[in-house]
């Protein structure tokens, strides 16, 4: 990459953190450092690289998006990721949030249902030794690689499948945005002695993940 472009991306990265992340009450040093470190431009399609740091979602594939920085930063701060954590990410996309998690956590297992996105993520994250990309249904997670200290849903859902709760360690957390559009809220769930408790934390809006709509109930 040309030195001028590289420096320009670095400047845009700093501006993104200053204008989109710090302004939304994100104060975690580790989260801010991760956003300043990961080159977001490497995780968007070539023809959209100029928009990598714009405060908007970027479509990666039909119905799949790279979320703009501020909600992701707030969710990561809420997750309170530590270097001891084994993390399950649901919805890899091209691997941007996976890369952030890889800097914050001990290890990351990330599930992606779109084969092309999974392949792209593997290439993007080939230098990350603590990341494993799993191709499969998002709602099923990756039980064989668990259990996990943190389950992080990278997109909005209508409901959380029981099998994802089952993949949490005792004392583990699950972060999810529940609901769509203006009605969506970030939730923190914690498993204590096998029991799941959850609290809504703040309003936010992110694009939905496929496969998490409530089953239609028929009444006769």
Residue pairs with C-beta under 8 A, 6 or more apart in sequence:
9 39
9 41
9 52
9 53
12 52
12 53
13 35
13 36
13 39
13 40
13 53
14 36
15 53
16 35
16 40
16 53
16 55
16 69
17 32
17 35
17 36
17 69
19 55
20 55
20 68
20 69
20 70
20 73
21 31
21 32
21 35
21 69
21 70
21 73
22 32
23 70
24 70
24 73
24 74
25 74
26 32
26 70
26 73
26 74
26 77
27 77
28 76
28 77
28 80
30 81
30 103
30 104
31 73
31 76
31 77
31 100
31 104
32 73
33 103
34 76
34 100
34 103
34 104
35 69
35 73
35 100
37 103
38 96
38 99
38 100
38 103
40 52
40 53
40 66
40 69
40 96
41 49
41 52
41 53
42 124
43 52
43 66
43 93
43 94
43 95
43 96
43 99
43 124
44 51
44 52
44 58
44 60
44 66
44 94
45 60
48 58
51 58
52 58
53 69
54 68
55 68
55 69
55 70
56 68
57 65
57 66
57 67
57 68
57 206
57 207
58 65
58 66
59 65
60 66
60 93
60 94
60 117
61 114
61 116
61 117
63 208
63 210
64 91
64 93
64 114
64 117
64 207
64 210
65 93
65 155
65 207
66 93
66 94
66 96
67 97
67 154
67 155
67 206
67 207
71 177
71 186
71 204
71 205
71 206
72 97
72 100
74 186
74 202
74 204
75 152
75 175
75 177
75 186
75 204
76 100
76 101
76 104
76 152
78 175
78 186
78 188
78 201
78 202
79 150
79 152
79 173
79 175
79 188
80 173
81 87
81 101
81 104
81 105
81 150
82 104
82 105
82 106
82 149
83 104
83 105
83 106
84 106
84 149
85 104
85 105
85 106
85 148
85 149
85 150
86 105
86 106
86 107
86 108
86 109
86 146
86 147
86 148
86 149
86 150
86 169
87 101
87 105
87 107
87 108
87 109
87 148
87 149
87 150
87 151
87 152
88 108
88 109
88 110
88 111
88 141
88 142
88 145
88 146
88 148
88 150
88 151
88 152
88 164
88 167
89 97
89 98
89 101
89 108
89 109
89 110
89 111
89 152
89 154
90 110
90 111
90 138
90 139
90 141
90 151
90 152
90 153
90 154
90 155
90 164
90 209
91 110
91 111
91 112
91 138
91 153
91 154
91 155
91 209
92 98
92 110
92 111
92 112
92 117
92 118
92 121
92 133
92 154
93 112
93 117
93 121
93 154
94 117
94 120
94 121
94 124
95 110
95 120
95 121
95 122
95 124
95 125
95 131
95 133
97 152
97 154
98 108
98 110
98 121
98 125
98 128
98 131
98 133
99 124
99 125
99 128
99 131
101 108
101 110
101 152
102 108
102 125
102 128
102 130
102 131
105 130
105 150
106 130
107 130
107 131
107 132
108 130
108 131
108 132
109 131
109 132
109 134
109 142
109 145
109 146
109 148
110 121
110 131
110 132
110 133
110 134
111 134
111 135
111 136
111 137
111 138
111 140
111 141
111 142
112 118
112 121
112 133
112 134
112 135
112 136
112 138
113 135
113 136
113 137
113 138
113 210
113 211
115 135
118 133
118 135
121 133
122 133
125 131
125 133
132 145
134 142
134 145
136 142
137 211
138 209
138 210
138 211
138 212
139 161
139 163
139 164
139 211
139 212
140 161
140 163
141 151
141 161
141 163
141 164
141 167
142 167
143 163
143 166
143 167
146 167
146 169
147 167
147 168
147 169
147 172
148 167
148 168
148 169
148 172
149 168
149 169
149 171
149 172
149 173
150 172
150 173
150 174
150 175
151 164
151 167
151 168
151 172
151 173
151 174
151 175
152 174
152 175
153 160
153 164
153 174
153 175
153 176
153 177
153 209
154 209
155 177
155 206
155 207
155 208
155 209
156 177
156 178
156 179
156 180
156 184
156 205
156 206
156 207
156 208
156 209
157 176
157 177
157 178
157 208
157 209
157 212
158 178
158 179
158 180
158 212
158 213
158 214
159 178
159 212
159 213
159 214
160 174
160 176
160 178
160 189
160 212
161 212
164 174
165 174
165 189
165 191
165 196
168 174
168 189
168 191
168 196
169 191
170 191
170 192
170 193
170 194
171 190
171 191
171 192
172 190
172 191
173 188
173 189
173 190
173 191
174 188
174 189
174 190
174 191
174 196
174 198
175 186
175 187
175 188
175 189
176 186
176 187
176 189
177 184
177 185
177 186
177 187
177 204
177 206
178 184
178 185
178 187
178 200
179 185
180 208
181 205
182 203
182 205
184 203
184 204
184 205
184 206
185 200
185 201
185 202
185 203
185 204
186 200
186 201
186 202
186 203
186 204
187 198
187 199
187 200
187 201
188 198
188 199
188 201
189 196
189 197
189 198
190 196
190 197
190 198
